[in-house]
C-alpha cells in the first residue's frame, strides 16, 4: 500500500511539472560582391534558441556561423520573475542608447527591473564590477526618455518622440567629449526620408561596427552625416543613401526585391557592386 501511494505521489508530481517549450529562430545573410579583383561570396547565419517554462526562459544565441566555423554560443541568458521583479542573469547583450549609434555588446551580468510610480527602474551589475549601473525609463511630455548609468556623472541619455509629424531620436553621452547624435525621419512626397548627424566626440564613445547598420561602420571618433531616402516602385523598394564620414562621401543606391537586394556603393571613386540574400525564419 505504501509503495502504491509513493508511486501515485511521484506520478502526480511529474504530471504537474510544466514541460518547457523550445523555439528556434534565425537570420541568414549571403552576399556576393565585386569591387576590384575577383568576386567574393560571404555568408552569415545567426540562430536563437529559447526554452520557456512558465514565466522562466533561457535564451541562447549562436552567431556569425559560416563555412568551417565552430559552433559556439555567444550569449546564454536566464529570464524569470522574482516576487514581481524581472530578473536576468548570464552572458547577454545590452545596448547603450536606442541603437542609433552603439551596437549591442555581450557581457556576463545580472539585472533586475521593475516599475515604480510609472517609471521603469533597472539595475545591472557586470561580472567583476563593484558598482551597479542604474537605468531609468519613462515618458516626459510625450517623449520616451531613457537614462542609463543614471547615478554616474557620465550618464547616457536617449530621447525619442514625434514633433510636427517627424520622428526625432536624440542620444547624448554626458562624458567629457562624449557623443551627440540626432536623427530626424518623416515622409516627403510619398518617400521615407531620414537625416542623422552623429559626432562621436573626443571621448570616442561610438561602438557601431556592423556593416549592415543604416550608416555603415562607424569608428570610435568619427563625425557622420547621413541622408537616407527610400520609396516603393513597381520593381521593388529603392533606397538612396549619402553618408559623409569625416568629409568622405559614400553614395549607395539599392533595390530590394523580396529577400534579395542589389546594391551599388561608391566611395572616393571606388565602386562596389553586390547582391545580398537575407531572410529570417
Secondary structure as the mmCIF struct_conf table of DSSP 4:
data_model
#
loop_
_struct_conf.conf_type_id
_struct_conf.id
_struct_conf.beg_label_comp_id
_struct_conf.beg_label_asym_id
_struct_conf.beg_label_seq_id
_struct_conf.end_label_comp_id
_struct_conf.end_label_asym_id
_struct_conf.end_label_seq_id
HELX_RH_AL_P HELX_RH_AL_P1 UNK A 2 UNK A 16
BEND BEND1 UNK A 17 UNK A 17
HELX_LH_PP_P HELX_LH_PP_P1 UNK A 18 UNK A 20
STRN STRN1 UNK A 21 UNK A 34
BEND BEND2 UNK A 35 UNK A 38
STRN STRN2 UNK A 40 UNK A 53
TURN_TY1_P TURN_TY1_P1 UNK A 54 UNK A 55
STRN STRN3 UNK A 56 UNK A 65
TURN_TY1_P TURN_TY1_P2 UNK A 67 UNK A 68
BEND BEND3 UNK A 74 UNK A 74
STRN STRN4 UNK A 75 UNK A 82
TURN_TY1_P TURN_TY1_P3 UNK A 83 UNK A 84
STRN STRN5 UNK A 85 UNK A 94
BEND BEND4 UNK A 96 UNK A 96
TURN_TY1_P TURN_TY1_P4 UNK A 97 UNK A 98
BEND BEND5 UNK A 99 UNK A 101
HELX_LH_PP_P HELX_LH_PP_P2 UNK A 102 UNK A 104
STRN STRN6 UNK A 105 UNK A 116
TURN_TY1_P TURN_TY1_P5 UNK A 117 UNK A 118
STRN STRN7 UNK A 119 UNK A 126
TURN_TY1_P TURN_TY1_P6 UNK A 127 UNK A 128
BEND BEND6 UNK A 130 UNK A 131
HELX_LH_PP_P HELX_LH_PP_P3 UNK A 132 UNK A 132
STRN STRN8 UNK A 133 UNK A 140
TURN_TY1_P TURN_TY1_P7 UNK A 141 UNK A 142
STRN STRN9 UNK A 143 UNK A 148
BEND BEND7 UNK A 149 UNK A 149
TURN_TY1_P TURN_TY1_P8 UNK A 150 UNK A 151
BEND BEND8 UNK A 152 UNK A 152
TURN_TY1_P TURN_TY1_P9 UNK A 153 UNK A 154
STRN STRN10 UNK A 156 UNK A 163
TURN_TY1_P TURN_TY1_P10 UNK A 164 UNK A 165
STRN STRN11 UNK A 166 UNK A 173
BEND BEND9 UNK A 175 UNK A 175
TURN_TY1_P TURN_TY1_P11 UNK A 176 UNK A 177
STRN STRN12 UNK A 180 UNK A 188
TURN_TY1_P TURN_TY1_P12 UNK A 189 UNK A 190
STRN STRN13 UNK A 191 UNK A 199
TURN_TY1_P TURN_TY1_P13 UNK A 201 UNK A 204
TURN_TY1_P TURN_TY1_P14 UNK A 211 UNK A 212
BEND BEND10 UNK A 213 UNK A 213
TURN_TY1_P TURN_TY1_P15 UNK A 214 UNK A 215
TURN_TY1_P TURN_TY1_P16 UNK A 220 UNK A 221
STRN STRN14 UNK A 223 UNK A 232
BEND BEND11 UNK A 234 UNK A 235
STRN STRN15 UNK A 237 UNK A 245
TURN_TY1_P TURN_TY1_P17 UNK A 246 UNK A 247
STRN STRN16 UNK A 248 UNK A 257
TURN_TY1_P TURN_TY1_P18 UNK A 258 UNK A 259
STRN STRN17 UNK A 260 UNK A 267
TURN_TY1_P TURN_TY1_P19 UNK A 268 UNK A 269
STRN STRN18 UNK A 270 UNK A 280
#
